[in-house]
Amino acid sequence: MYLKGHNMAMDRIAIVGGGPGGLILARLLQLRGLSPVVFERDTHPEERPQGGSLDLHSETGQCAMKQAGLETEFAAASRPEDQGDRLYDIDGTLLFDCNEPTDNRPEIDRTVLRRILLDSLSPDTVRWGCRIAKVTSADKGFVIVGDERDEHFDVIVGADGAWSYVRRLLDDAIPVYEGVTLVELGFDVERHPAIDRLTGSGKMFAAGDNCALITQRNGHNHIRGYAGLRLTEDEAKQWQTLSPEQVRLALQKAFAGWAPMLTDIIETDEIIGVRPLYALPVGYRWKSREGLTLLGDAAHLMSPFSGEGVNLALTDAVDLAEALTSGGGWTAVTRCEEKISARAATAAEGAARGLNGAFSSEGVTPLLEHYRARRLGN
Ligand SMILES: Cc1cc2nc3c(=O)[nH]c(=O)nc-3n(C[C@H](O)[C@H](O)[C@H](O)COP(=O)(O)OP(=O)(O)OC[C@H]3O[C@@H](n4cnc5c(N)ncnc54)[C@H](O)[C@@H]3O)c2cc1C
């Protein structure tokens, strides 16, 4: 289909990346009669742990699920009971405990969200084990250069996350290390009743001088934990080369003097990985180029301390699906890109503030103020 008044076909759409943003975009486009292809580097949906629980906000993430016709599936799989917040100081004193959710943000495991989105797609929409590493421009559109064959598309959407290949086709922006690294930990509730009790019904934060211990209730009797601290980028890279037992020793040093009920988190169970946090500059806007666009983390990577990342990715997809099928050609997509960037800028400011509040030389005070203000609705 050539769009009236626009010299550009937008039928053949490739989506690079089968995370939440890419998959919901595929679903939304299919609901509008298109047949997008999703290229995903994972060889199958369970190839790697997808990470912890995510909360979908009523005005953004949940709204996107509704637009995708998946609100019933989301309601059945999400956990509204797991929205509680707890805050401890390093002595183990409970400073804040809120079990009544102040807003509507039910949690859902990433793997479950991915499964709901995958099940909603036509068979063979996702090409597993396809890591896109070469795209060339064609007379009209672009060619994805594959191992076995090359394929032509009118539009390529980069939904390929933090280190997006598609973003590199647009400009040379590189995410910057934010000075904080999280060590990701995993616990089975039945084997760790003390961590179960510590966590309560949602998230637990314990904050000290520039470091924090965090646990988060997931589904299937699992708790995810994070030990976060300020490291230089070189130190963080070095930590990534350590064995789990060496990482544990380094954490014991960093959290020496904290109450044992808290350091229990770093003493027990599985060390999943060392994750330095990176972000694109607040207000990042890539150079627009007809036929190539971005959404989600590829467009606006930020620290997880706003809790907005997945909500933005899902909402971007709603806006982009609308723009791609609006009949407004690339002008509509460019307008949509502006909207995506502007919305993300506000969230990215919040994420940077959240990170600095959680890892502060003032210890737990900024977080306590944040929780109290949120409870009062400020
Ligand atoms: C520790 C941590 C905790 C977080 N907690 C929260 C939270 O509580 N709430 C929240 O809203 N957000 C949270 N986030 C952020 C959230 O995970 C992301 O914002 C969200 O996953 C972005 O979705 P996406 O679809 O844009 O990208 P991603 O989820 O990163 O998906 C990108 C996909 O692209 C694939 N891919 C990458 N490169 C290629 C390639 N070249 N070819 C093919 N496929 C490729 C990847 O395999 C992946 O499947 C957290 C992030 C982290 C790191």
The ligand as an SDF file (V2000), in Angstrom:
LIG
                    3D

 53 58  0  0  0  0  0  0  0  0999 V2000
   17.6640   -4.5130   37.1670 C   0  0  0  0  0  0  0  0  0  0  0  0
   16.5460   -3.8960   36.3730 C   0  0  0  0  0  0  0  0  0  0  0  0
   15.2900   -3.7510   36.9760 C   0  0  0  0  0  0  0  0  0  0  0  0
   14.2510   -3.1520   36.2620 C   0  0  0  0  0  0  0  0  0  0  0  0
   13.0530   -2.9640   36.8860 N   0  0  0  0  0  0  0  0  0  0  0  0
   12.0590   -2.3380   36.2320 C   0  0  0  0  0  0  0  0  0  0  0  0
   10.7880   -2.1110   36.8700 C   0  0  0  0  0  0  0  0  0  0  0  0
   10.5820   -2.4760   38.0240 O   0  0  0  0  0  0  0  0  0  0  0  0
    9.8230   -1.4690   36.1600 N   0  0  0  0  0  0  0  0  0  0  0  0
   10.0240   -1.0540   34.8650 C   0  0  0  0  0  0  0  0  0  0  0  0
    9.1270   -0.4730   34.2550 O   0  0  0  0  0  0  0  0  0  0  0  0
   11.1880   -1.2690   34.2340 N   0  0  0  0  0  0  0  0  0  0  0  0
   12.2030   -1.8920   34.8880 C   0  0  0  0  0  0  0  0  0  0  0  0
   13.3860   -2.0930   34.2550 N   0  0  0  0  0  0  0  0  0  0  0  0
   13.5410   -1.6290   32.8630 C   0  0  0  0  0  0  0  0  0  0  0  0
   12.8390   -2.5710   31.8890 C   0  0  0  0  0  0  0  0  0  0  0  0
   13.3770   -3.8660   32.0490 O   0  0  0  0  0  0  0  0  0  0  0  0
   13.0810   -2.0890   30.4510 C   0  0  0  0  0  0  0  0  0  0  0  0
   12.7730   -0.7220   30.3670 O   0  0  0  0  0  0  0  0  0  0  0  0
   12.2070   -2.8630   29.4560 C   0  0  0  0  0  0  0  0  0  0  0  0
   12.5320   -4.2290   29.4780 O   0  0  0  0  0  0  0  0  0  0  0  0
   12.4210   -2.2910   28.0510 C   0  0  0  0  0  0  0  0  0  0  0  0
   11.7510   -3.0860   27.1060 O   0  0  0  0  0  0  0  0  0  0  0  0
   12.2620   -3.1220   25.6100 P   0  0  0  0  0  0  0  0  0  0  0  0
   11.2990   -4.0420   24.8950 O   0  0  0  0  0  0  0  0  0  0  0  0
   12.4650   -1.7560   25.0940 O   0  0  0  0  0  0  0  0  0  0  0  0
   13.7300   -3.7630   25.6600 O   0  0  0  0  0  0  0  0  0  0  0  0
   14.2680   -5.1400   26.2460 P   0  0  0  0  0  0  0  0  0  0  0  0
   13.3670   -5.6870   27.2890 O   0  0  0  0  0  0  0  0  0  0  0  0
   15.6940   -4.9100   26.5810 O   0  0  0  0  0  0  0  0  0  0  0  0
   14.1890   -6.1290   24.9950 O   0  0  0  0  0  0  0  0  0  0  0  0
   15.0720   -6.0130   23.9210 C   0  0  0  0  0  0  0  0  0  0  0  0
   15.0930   -7.3300   23.1680 C   0  0  0  0  0  0  0  0  0  0  0  0
   15.8980   -7.1660   21.9910 O   0  0  0  0  0  0  0  0  0  0  0  0
   16.7120   -8.3060   21.8110 C   0  0  0  0  0  0  0  0  0  0  0  0
   17.8640   -7.8660   21.0130 N   0  0  0  0  0  0  0  0  0  0  0  0
   18.8460   -7.0140   21.3850 C   0  0  0  0  0  0  0  0  0  0  0  0
   19.7080   -6.8060   20.3570 N   0  0  0  0  0  0  0  0  0  0  0  0
   19.2470   -7.5450   19.3080 C   0  0  0  0  0  0  0  0  0  0  0  0
   19.6940   -7.7190   17.9630 C   0  0  0  0  0  0  0  0  0  0  0  0
   20.7750   -7.1020   17.4880 N   0  0  0  0  0  0  0  0  0  0  0  0
   18.9700   -8.5500   17.1660 N   0  0  0  0  0  0  0  0  0  0  0  0
   17.8500   -9.1710   17.6350 C   0  0  0  0  0  0  0  0  0  0  0  0
   17.3820   -9.0370   18.9010 N   0  0  0  0  0  0  0  0  0  0  0  0
   18.0600   -8.2140   19.7290 C   0  0  0  0  0  0  0  0  0  0  0  0
   17.0430   -8.7460   23.2350 C   0  0  0  0  0  0  0  0  0  0  0  0
   17.4150  -10.1080   23.2850 O   0  0  0  0  0  0  0  0  0  0  0  0
   15.7170   -8.4820   23.9570 C   0  0  0  0  0  0  0  0  0  0  0  0
   14.8510   -9.5890   23.9340 O   0  0  0  0  0  0  0  0  0  0  0  0
   14.4400   -2.7050   34.9240 C   0  0  0  0  0  0  0  0  0  0  0  0
   15.6800   -2.8900   34.3030 C   0  0  0  0  0  0  0  0  0  0  0  0
   16.7180   -3.4740   35.0230 C   0  0  0  0  0  0  0  0  0  0  0  0
   18.0790   -3.6240   34.3480 C   0  0  0  0  0  0  0  0  0  0  0  0
  1  2  1  0
  2  3  1  0
  2 52  2  0
  3  4  2  0
  4  5  1  0
  4 50  1  0
  5  6  2  0
  6  7  1  0
  6 13  1  0
  7  8  2  0
  7  9  1  0
  9 10  1  0
 10 11  2  0
 10 12  1  0
 12 13  2  0
 13 14  1  0
 14 15  1  0
 14 50  1  0
 15 16  1  0
 16 17  1  0
 16 18  1  0
 18 19  1  0
 18 20  1  0
 20 21  1  0
 20 22  1  0
 22 23  1  0
 23 24  1  0
 24 25  2  0
 24 26  1  0
 24 27  1  0
 27 28  1  0
 28 29  2  0
 28 30  1  0
 28 31  1  0
 31 32  1  0
 32 33  1  0
 33 34  1  0
 33 48  1  0
 34 35  1  0
 35 36  1  0
 35 46  1  0
 36 37  1  0
 36 45  1  0
 37 38  2  0
 38 39  1  0
 39 40  1  0
 39 45  2  0
 40 41  1  0
 40 42  2  0
 42 43  1  0
 43 44  2  0
 44 45  1  0
 46 47  1  0
 46 48  1  0
 48 49  1  0
 50 51  2  0
 51 52  1  0
 52 53  1  0
M  END
$$$$
